[in-house]
């Protein structure tokens, strides 16, 4: 990994139907920054997976909707935890905290982290577990609004979130309202671990489209925002405030990936009138969007502009279909999702086998990855090209 591994080690407390983003974004962001992250769940061991939930508000219902998210693979066993080896704890939200708050081993673990003075970062419904510990009396906390009554009953000083991106710090406890606040939430946790972020004020453009892969846009985007980067997300024929539907592509034992509906992704800028010269790098997510974006002459011109300028371009999974169509891969060494190999080879590139699937490669100003399991390496290699560092 381009960002040197630190000695920092954190625990991620998972459960079935934790919110998809609230598990994966901090998990992969911290790994990209060089932090070791162990993801555990009571009653499960390393290699098992937790099902996740996609929670989002449409504006038409009085509460959020839920659908199935990715399967999240655990990399450590709950029963083998040695709390003394960890420097901090993260508690995702979703529905998992409802039942985890009833588990005495979970409550004891979280209470011990809080009482030890180590950073504890909890988001959305995760604060139900904080309330169950009896350790938040007199502490300022925010969260998803329906969690407020439980925190108040536990003696916490409830801070009503003015937006769903709100975060609050009180001593070693960091709380956030929802995944909208991930950039600040993750940054606060990194700083609480003693992290120092340098050279981070870069402007980065994300090239989006309908049915891009859910993780492949939001994980790198929020990871870079957490570092202080200014990120614009655009889509042809759409403007700031419009949304793109996303796709959840997962590996569930079939001969190819499965697809489920993902979160709706809100664009932050207009595609028309983009000034590529004002950005320091371009990121191209995968999913199904690249199939049609590769046919758009304005998209092709934009990609050529970035590549010819020598600025960093980071493309993952099916995103390389756009690079191939733009004619910018000739003579380059790169990888992609294996099914995109034909496009890459026909475009004149040297194919680098993604074995394992999380392999990523840098060739000059180009970073390529095969699929979202490689995000930590993908983000880290882009950070290296941009000169961004996280030191502990």
N, C-alpha and C positions, 0 to 999 in steps of 0.2 A: 504494500500500500504506500502511495506516494507520501501521505502525511504520516510521519513517524509515529509508531505506537508509543503511547504513554504508559505509565504504570497505573493509570486510573482504571478502576474496574467498578462497574455499576450493575445493579440488579434490576431487571424489568419484570414486574409482577403481572402475569397474564392469567386469563381464564377464558372459557368458551363464551363467545359472543362479546368479547371486548370490541370496542370500535376499531375498525380496520386501520384507518389513518393513525389513531392514537396509540396503536401498537407499533406499526411499521416505521412511521416517520422518525420518532426519536430513536428507535433501534438502529436504523440504517444511517441516520445523521451522525450519531455518536461514534459508530464504527468508522465512518468516513473521516472523522476528526482524530482518530487514533485511540479512542477509548474502547476498552474491552467491555462488552455487554453480554450478560448471561440472562436469557429469557427462560423463566420457569413458571410452572402451574401446579398447584396442589393435585396430587393423584396422578401426575404424568411425569414422564422422564424425557431426557434428551432424545430427539428424533421423533417424538410424538408431535401431533399438531393440535392447535386450537382453532376452532371455527371462529370467524369474525363477523361482525355486523356493520353494515353501512347505514349510518344515521345521518339524515339531513332534513332540513326544513324546506318545504316547497313554497311557503308563503300562503298556501291555500288551506292548510290544515292547522288545527290549534296546537299540535305537537309534531315532533319529527316522525318521519317514516323510517321503516327498517327493511333492509334486504340483505341477502347473503353476500359477504365479502370474500377475500382471499382466505386460504388456509395458511395459518402462521405456524411455522415449524419451530419448536423449542430447541434450544442448544445446550440446555443444562437440566439437571434433575432437582426438583424442589426438595426432596428428602436428603439431598447431599449438600445443601446450602451451609456454608460457614460464613456467618454474617461479618465476622471480623475481617474478611478478605475484601470487603466491598467499601467503596468510598461514597456511595449514594444509592438511592432507590427511586425508581419511577413507577407510578401507578396509572395505567391508562383507564379511560372510562368505558362507556358502552354499558351492556347489561351485566357483564361479568361481576362488577363490584357488588351487585345486589346479593349474590350468593357467597362471594368471597368474604364479605363482611360478617358472615355467619360462621366462618371457619376459624376456630381458636388458634390454629397454628399460623394462619395469615395475620390475624389481629396481633398476636404476640410478636411476630416478625416486624410488622410495621411500627408497633409501639417501641420496640427496641431500637429501631433506626432513629425514630424521632428523639427518644431520650438520650441517644448517644451523641446527638448534635450533628450527625451527618446529614447532608442535604436530602430532603424527601420532596419529590416533585409529583404532584397529583393533579389530574385534569378531569373535567367534566363530572361524570358520576363516580370517579375514583374517590372523591371526598367522602363517600359513604363509608369507606374503610377507615379513613381518618377519624370520622365521628365515632366509629365503633371502638377505637383504641382508648378513648377517654383521655387523650393527650393533647387535645386542641383547645382546652378551656383557656379563654383569655387571648387566643391567637387569632389574628385577622386571616380570614379565608374567603375566597370566592369559589365559584363553581357554576355548573349548569343550574339555572334558577330553581328548578324543583328539588334540588339537593339542599337548598338553603335551610328549610325547616329542621332537617336532621342535624346540620351543623350548629344551628342555634340551640337546639335541645341539648347538644353535647357541650355547650358553653362557649362555642367559638364566637368571635366577633364577625358576623356576616357582612361581607362587602358586596353589595349588589353590582353585578357586572354592567357597566354602561354600554358595552358592546360584547359580542360573543368572542372577541379576541382579548378580553381583559385578563390580566394576570396580577397576582398579589404576592408579595414576599413578606413573611414575618419570621425573622430569625432563620432557622434552617428549613422552614416549610415554604414551598413554592406551590401556589395553586393557580389553575387556569380554568376558564369557563368552558371552552370547546377547542377543537383542533384548529379553528380559525386563528387562534392565538399561538400556534406552535412556534413560529419564529421567535417571539419574545420568550415563551416558555422554555424552549430549548436553550436559548442564549443565557437566560438567567441560571439554568441548571449548570451549564458549562462554566460560567463565572463562579458559581458556588463551589464547583469542584477545583477551582484555582486556575481555570483556563484563561489564557490571554489570546485574543484574536487580533491578527495583524494584516495589514494591506487588504482590507475587506470591502472598501467602498467602490466596488466595480459595478458597471451597468451590464446586465445580461438579458438577452432576448430569448424567449421561449416560443418556438414555432408550433402552434397547436392546431387541432382539427377535431371534428366530430369522431367519437369513438377511438381517440387515442387511449393508450393503456392508463388506467387510473393511477397506479403507483408511479408510472414512468414520467408523469408530469408533476405530481404533487410532492413526491419524496425529494427529488433534486431541487425543485423550486423552493420549498420551505427550508430545506437544509442550507441553501445559499442565502435565503433571507435571514436565517438565524445568525449567519456570519456577518450580516450588515450589508450584503449586496442589494443593489436596487434592481429588481426584476420586473420586466414587462412581459406579459403573456398575450400573444396576438393570434388571430385566426383570419384567413382570407374571407372577405365578405361579411365580417362581423366587427363590432366595435366594443369599446370598453363597457363593461357591465353586462354584455351578452354572455350566454353560457354555452359550453360545449358538453354534450353527454360523453361520458367515458365508458370504457369497457374494462371489466375485470378478467384478465387472462391468467389462468392458473394451470397447474400441472397436477392432474388428478388421476393418472394412470391410463389415460387414453393415448392413442397414437399421435395426437397433437393436443394443443392447449384447449381448455374449455373457455367459454365466454359467458359472463353474467353482466348485467347492468352495473355500472359504477356510480360514483358521486357525480353530480353536475359540477363542472368546473367553471368558475367565473373569470372571464378575461379582464385584464387590467389596462389595456391600451388598444388603440385602433390600428388595424393592419395598414389601411391606406395612409400614405404619407410617412411611412417609417423611414427614419434616417439611420441607415446601418452604421454610418460613421460615428454615431453617438454611443454605440455599444462596444463593450470590450470582449464579448463572447456570444456565441449562439448555441442553444441547446435544442435538440430535435428528439422529442419523445417517440416511442414506438406505438404499437397497437394497430388498428386498422386505418387510422387517418392517413398515414403516409401513402397508401395506395392511390388515393385521389389527389392528395396534395402534390404528388410527383407529376401530375398532369397540368399543374397551374404554372403558367409562364412567369408570374410575378414571384411565386415561391422559388422557382428555379433561379431567377435572377438574384434574389436575396441571398440564397445559399452560395451562389458563385461569388458574390461580392465579399462575403465573409471569408471564404476559402482563399480567394485571390489576395485579400488584404493581409493574410497571415495571422488573423485573429483566431483564438481558440474556437473550435467547433466540436461539440460533444454530441454524438448521436448514438442511440441505443435501439436494439431489437430490430423492428421493421423500419425505423427511421432511416436506415441506410438505403432504402428504396429511393428516397428523395435525393440522397447524395449521388447514387448511381445515375439517376435521371438527369442530374445537373452536370454530369461529366467531370466530376472533380475527384474521382477515385483512381484515375489512371496513375499507375506507379506507386500508389499508396499501399501500405500494409494495414489490413483492418479485419475486424470480425463483425458478426451480426447474429441475429437469430438464425439457426442453421437453415431454415427454409428460405432465407434471403440470400444464401450463398450464390445462387445462380445470378441474381442481379449484380452482386459484388464482382464476381469473376468476369462476367460479360462486360462490366464497366472498366476492366483493365487493372483491377486491384489484385494484390497478392492476398489470398485468403488465409486467415489465421484461425485455426480451429478453436472454438470456445469449449475447451475441455479442462475443467468442468464448466458448467454453463455460466458461472459468475466471473469468468475471465474477462478482463478488459485490457485494451492496448492503446498506447500513445505512439503516433508516428508524426513527428513534426508538430503542427498545430491541431492535429486531428485525434480525438479520443473516441474510441468505439467500444460498445459493450454489446453483449448478446441478449440479455434479458434482465428484468428487474432484480433477481437475486444478486446481480453484480453491482448494484447501486453504490455500496460503500467504496469499492475500487473506482468506479466510474466518477463519482463525485470527487474523490480524493485526487485522481489524476487531473481532473479539470482544475481543482484548487491549485495544484502544482503549476500548471500552465499560467494561471492568473497570479501566482505569487502569494496566495492566501495561506496563512499558517495558523494553526491552533497549538499553542504551547502550554504545558502544564509544569 
